[in-house]
């Protein structure tokens, strides 16, 4: 029963992390698009007043767009990496919990057989339960 609760908690945590990451990527994409629009507007104004030639403005606009795409991809990659790390950590916690429960069962048998004392059993049990 403890595993199910912990597993449910981990799933909720991962879902929240995934939702937060998706929201962050959306906001980053929106901010990048707004930045590109503002840069295009500034470039258009510069061309209108003759500070830049149309060719220079086009080149600069393309560079800004490419940079925005790179940043967006980088954000997505970092987000996916974080999600994968979280999933991996959750899997490790779940498998460690199962191993710990098996160890508790074995310790119980050793105590029942008289191989270890009640005091030794309680000490080991406390350490294991603290990890869970």
C-alpha angles and dihedrals in degrees: 000000000000090000092053092051092047091045091050091049091050091048090051090047092050091047091051090048091049092049092047091049093049090049090049092050090049091050091046091050091049092048091049092049091049090049091051091049091050091048090050090050092051090047091049090051090048091052091048093055092043099247092123133026118240089249093054091046092050092049093048091047091053091049091051092048092049091050090049091051091049091050092048092050091047091053091050093048093049090047093051090047090053092048091050091049090051093049091049092049091049091052091050092050091050095048092044090052091053091049091048092052090051089050090052090053091051092048089051090055091048090051092048090050091051094242091122129027127245089250092053090047093051092048093052091042091054092051092050095045091049088059093050 
